[in-house]
Amino acid sequence: MYKYKASKETGAKSWVFQRITGLALVVFMIGHYILMHYQPESGKTYEAVLYRMQFSWYRIIDLTFVTLGIYHGFNGLWGIFRDYDMKPWLKITIISIILIAGLAFLVWGYNIIFSIPYIN
């Protein structure tokens, strides 16, 4: 028989955030594509990237891009696992691995962006 699940257990919020981050990532990817491939003067050399990263708004865009991408990817991965009927210990193990890996990649991405020096 069907058992009612409260909205906390259905993954509805996760589904909505997955759609929102997906749309935001499409916007960021279009912007990235235009900047990197349709403006030859923007350059792809180390000096060009270093010059761009002198502007705080560009760092904020990159930090947002990294955060949205990691959330979207790992939330999607968890959504795949959530479809299966798992034992509680397996659920906890998988979500723990996903959270630790997601946080590790987030810290790694932030570290790379913050390690680029300001020249001014």
FIKOL-982132 format. One line per 8 residues: number of its first residue (from 1); their letters; for each residue x, y, z of C-alpha. Coordinates in steps of 0.05 Angstrom, whole numbers. Layout:
! residues N
NUM> A> X Y Z | ...
//
This chain:
! residues 120
1> MYKYKASK> 0 0 0 | 23 71 -13 | 51 107 47 | 48 183 49 | 115 217 53 | 121 287 80 | 153 337 33 | 218 333 73
9> ETGAKSWV> 226 261 50 | 206 269 -23 | 266 309 -47 | 222 365 -74 | 268 421 -50 | 328 384 -80 | 290 378 -146 | 274 453 -148
17> FQRITGLA> 346 472 -131 | 371 424 -185 | 329 461 -237 | 350 530 -212 | 424 514 -211 | 417 482 -280 | 388 546 -309 | 440 589 -275
25> LVVFMIGH> 495 544 -302 | 468 551 -373 | 472 627 -366 | 543 623 -338 | 565 575 -392 | 538 620 -447 | 575 679 -416 | 638 638 -410
33> YILMHYQP> 633 614 -482 | 623 685 -508 | 681 712 -467 | 730 657 -482 | 713 640 -555 | 683 701 -588 | 730 754 -560 | 800 738 -585
41> ESGKTYEA> 828 797 -545 | 807 764 -480 | 861 713 -490 | 874 646 -458 | 946 657 -435 | 968 659 -363 | 977 735 -367 | 907 744 -395
49> VLYRMQFS> 876 703 -340 | 918 738 -288 | 895 806 -316 | 821 784 -314 | 827 759 -243 | 849 828 -219 | 775 847 -221 | 737 824 -160
57> WYRIIDLT> 672 814 -200 | 707 762 -243 | 729 724 -181 | 658 727 -155 | 632 699 -221 | 683 643 -218 | 666 627 -145 | 592 626 -162
65> FVTLGIYH> 605 582 -223 | 645 532 -182 | 594 531 -125 | 535 521 -171 | 571 468 -213 | 591 427 -153 | 523 432 -120 | 488 414 -185
73> GFNGLWGI> 533 355 -200 | 533 323 -131 | 459 337 -120 | 445 301 -185 | 488 243 -163 | 450 239 -98 | 385 242 -137 | 405 180 -175
81> FRDYDMKP> 420 142 -111 | 356 167 -78 | 315 130 -131 | 337 64 -101 | 309 31 -39 | 371 27 4 | 384 6 75 | 394 65 123
89> WLKITIIS> 468 50 134 | 481 50 59 | 442 115 50 | 484 148 105 | 549 122 75 | 533 146 5 | 509 215 27 | 571 221 71
97> IILIAGLA> 617 205 13 | 580 253 -32 | 584 309 20 | 658 298 35 | 676 295 -39 | 633 356 -55 | 665 397 1 | 734 374 -19
105> FLVWGYNI> 724 396 -91 | 692 462 -68 | 752 477 -23 | 799 458 -80 | 763 505 -129 | 761 562 -79 | 835 552 -63 | 854 557 -137
113> IFSIPYIN> 813 621 -146 | 839 653 -83 | 912 633 -97 | 914 676 -160 | 951 738 -136 | 929 810 -142 | 982 849 -179 | 958 920 -165
//
